[in-house]
């Protein structure tokens, strides 16, 4: 998949750019990984998209950063990180970016600075490894499943026909279940998926591939069930690639794209709802880096009236009587004007 993409997809052309501020030098089987502070070098690197699942057992802080520069022993790293390092090594790539290790977690200044660079980190990576099926850092990229990897019994659709009693057609479902995966429920991971030019999705039963040109999986069924986020990636990346340079006006003018991104984003959860706007800031930067079309509290000025027409989406709540905590509610403790969709916690829609 990767070779096919790099050799044959004109819309997925890759240019090596400068490394992020910090990366993990993955080393080799004989050499331990370590945190590396970059100095403007241009090299390929891989990124990681994963669920924290609470506090990650190994993080870079002001207290641990010097130790991490000396080495990150594999036996001390959570399983998801270990497997991402192994995959990166197997691809012959030296550098890997993981948020909890490459951002100083107890430094507000570093977090804010790196959050501004997040769009570039994912948009310029060679490949993103997405641990779709794992709900925390210890789950691994490739969960140990005792069950069969077969799609199971096909569903049968029977239809009456004029010249015979009925015709039966077998309907197989793809093994790749991204829509129901833990990673797909998290707010931050939406922009990571859309921005990354290529992604290797590690699902519960199989591996899947996604780039701006196609989506594929081992069972070869997923292309018949392309989900909404893939269309986001197509619409988001292709105008820029086809033009040979970013075309912010053409993208920001596409109200369908932003409306659907926001609706999908508000369906997901955040550990801290003060992250509501930061978790989409990378997409906003890519869509319109020009001040000509101002971005204000999640709304584009050029289509201000359109984006003011939003409402809480109670249809996305399975049972409002049983799930009061899931009802859309005011985003307390965060100074966002009430006319913005970002002022509430919970799913919204644009009628």
N, C-alpha and C positions, 0 to 999 in steps of 0.2 A: 504493500500500500504506500509506504513512504517513498520507495524508489519510483513507483508509478506517478506519484504526485510531483516529486521533484523533477522528473524527466519529461512528463507529458502534460501537466496542467499549466496552461499559460496564465491562468488567473491566480496561481499559487506560487509565483516566482518568489524566490527568497534571496534577500541581500543581507549579508552579515553586518551587524551593527555593533555598537559598543555594548559591553556587558553591563548588567545592572550594578548598583553600588557594591553589593556583596553577593557572592555566589558560593556554592559548595564545590570545591575541587574534589571530584568523586574518587580520585586516586585509582587504585587497582586492588586485586586480591591480596597483594603483598603490602600495599601502602594504604593507610587509613585515610578516609575522607577528612577534609578540614574546611573551615570557613576561610574564604579568601576575599580580601578587600581589593577591589579592582582599581585600575589606574588608567582607564580609557581604552583598554585593549578591545579589539574587535574580534570576537570569537563566537562560534555557535554555542547555544546553551538551551537546556530543556527547563520547562517550568512544571510545577506540580499544582494540581487542584484537588483539594481533599477536605473532608469534614474534620474539624477539631474534636467534636464530641466532648466538650468540656475543656479542662486544662490539658494542654499538650505536655507530656512528661519531659520533653527536652525542648528548651527554648533558649534563644540568645537574649541575654539581658546585659545590663551594664556590668554585672558581676561575673558573667560567664563568657563574655565575648573574647577575652584574651585566651582562655582555655580552649575555646572552639577554634581559634586561629591555629592552635597547636595541633588539634586533632579532634575528630568526632568518632570515637570508637563505635564500630558497627553493633557490638553487643549491647550498647547503651541506647541505641536509637530505636524508636518504635517501628513495628513491622512495616507499616506503610512507607516510611522513609527508607528503610533498608531495601525494600523491593524496588522503589523508584531509583535508588542509586545503582542497583544491579542492572536495571533496564537501560539506564543512561550509559553505563559502562559498555553494555553489550552493543549499543549503537555506535560506539567509538567516539562518544562526545565527552568532553572533560568536565563541563560545568553544568550544575543543576541549581535552580532557584526554588526554595521552599520558604513561604512567608514566615513561619515561626522561627526559622533559623537565620534568615537573611535580613530580617528587620529586628531592631532592638526593641523588645516587647515592653519594657518598662520605661521607655523614653518617649514622651509625648512629642518632642521635637523631631526625633527620628521617624516616628510613625507618621506624622503629618507630612514630612518631606518625602517619604517613600510612597505614601498614598497618592501624591501628585504624580509620581512616576509609574504608577501601577499600569496605566494604559500602555505605556511603552514596553514595560516588562513583558506583558503577555502578547502584545501585538508583534513584537520583534523576536519572539522565541522561535527556535527551529521546530520544536514540538512541545506539546503539553501532555503530560501524563495525568489522566483523570481517574481517581480512585472512586468510581461511581458507587460501588456496592458497599463500601466501608463507611460506617457511621462514626468512626473515630480513628485516631492515629494508629491504634494497635490492630485494626481490622485487616490491614494489608491491602495491596493492590489486587491480589489474587486470593480471595477468601477460600478457605478450605471447605468445600461442599461435598458431602457424602452422596448426594443424590445424582441422578443421571443428568447428563448434559443434552439429552435428546429433547426436542421440542415437545414431546408427548403426543398423545393421540390427537389427530387433526379434528377440528370441528367440521361438521358436515352441514352444508346448506342444500336443501332440497327445493326444487322449483318445478311447478307443473309445466309441461310442454305440449304443443298441439298434437304431435304425432307419436307420443309415447307417454307413459304414465307420469314420469318425472325424470329429472336429470339431477345428479348429485355432484357437488363440487367440494373438494376438500380444502379447508382453509387452515393454513398453518400460521402460527404466530411466531415472530422472531424471538430468539432467546434473549436478545438485548432489550432490557427493560428500563431504559433510561428514565422514562417519565415517572416511574415508581421508585427510583433509586434514592438513597439518602442524600447524595450529592445534589440531586435536582431539587431538593426541598430547601436549600440554603440560598440566601439572598446574594452573598458575595460571588457565588460561583456562576451566576448568570453572565455577568460581564466577562469573567474569565473565559467562559466557553465561546462567547461571541467574538472576543478579541483575538484569541489564539488562532493563527492561520491553519494549524494542523493539530489534531488531538487524537490520542490513543485512549479510548475509553475502556476501563477495566470493569466489566460488569460481573454480575453474580454467576453467570454461566458461560460467558464468552467475552472475547475482545472485539471491540468495534472501532472503526476508523471514521474520522470526520475531517474534511477540509472544505475550502470554499467551493470546490467543484463537485464533491460527491460525499456520500455516507455509505459505509459498507460494514459487514460483520462476517464472522466465521460461518454462520449458518446460511448466509446469503439471502436472508429474508427481510432484513431491515430496510432495504431500499424501497420496499412496497409500503412501508409504514413510517415515512419521514415525518418527524415531529416539527412543531412550530419553531423551536429554537434554531433548527438547521436553516429554515427559511430566513430567520433573522440574520444568520451568518452570511447567507447568500446575498441578501439585500444590503447588508452592512459593508461587507468586504468587497464585493464585486464592482460596485461603482468606482471605488478608489483604484482597484487593480486595473480595470479596463481602461481607465483614463491615463494610467501610468503615473498618477500622482493623486494625492487626496483631493476629493471634490466635496468639500463640506456643504456647500449650498445645495447641491443635489440631494445630499443625504438628509440634512436637517429639514429640508422642505418636504420630506416624505412623512406626512403625519401618520400614515398607517404604521410605519416602523416604530416610531417612538410610542405611540398609543399602545401597541401590542407589547412592546418591551416593558412598559410601566405596568400594564395589567398582569403580565407574567411575573414580574419582580415582586409585586405586592402579594402574590399568592405564596411567596416563599417566606421563610422565617429568618430573623436575625437575632444573634445573642444580645446585642445592644442596639436598640432602635434609634439611638443617636447616629448610627451608621447608615441610616436610610439614604441620605444624599451621597455621602462618600462612596457607598457601594455601587453607585451608578456613575460616579464622577469620571471614571475612565472612559466610558462610552460617550458621555457628554463632551469630553475633550476631543475625542476622535471625530465626533459628528460635526462639531463646529468650533474650531479653534479661533475663529475670527470674532472680534467684538461686535461686528455688524449685526449679528443675530444673538442677542443676549440670552443667556441661560439663567433663569431666576427661580430658585427653589423648585427645581424639577420641571420647569415650564419654559418653553421657547417663546421669546417675545414675538417673533414673526407670526406665530399661530396662537397668540395668547388667549383669544376668546375660545378657540377650539379646546384648548387644554384646561380651561376653567370649567368646562362642562363634564364633570366627573361625579360619581356617586359611589357609596359603599356597595359592594357586590355581595349581597346576602345569598345569592344562588351558589356561591362557592363554599358555603358553610354547610356541611352534611346535615347537621341537626342543631338548630340554634337553641333548642331547649336543653340539650345535653352538653353543649360546648359553649357556655357563656364567655369563657376566657378567649375564645376564638373570634368573638364578634368584633367587627371593626370598632375601634375606640380612639380617642384622642392620643396623639403621641406626646405624652407628658414629659416635661423636663427638657424639651428641645424647642427652641424658639423659632417655629416655622409658622408663617401666616396661614390662617384657616382656609384661604382660598386655594392653597396648594394641596394636591393629593397626598403629599408627603407629611401632612399634618395629622394623619391618622395611621393607626396600625391595623393592618388587615387588608383583604383583597378589595380592590376598587375596579370600576369599569368606566369607560367613556361611552355613553349611550349613542 
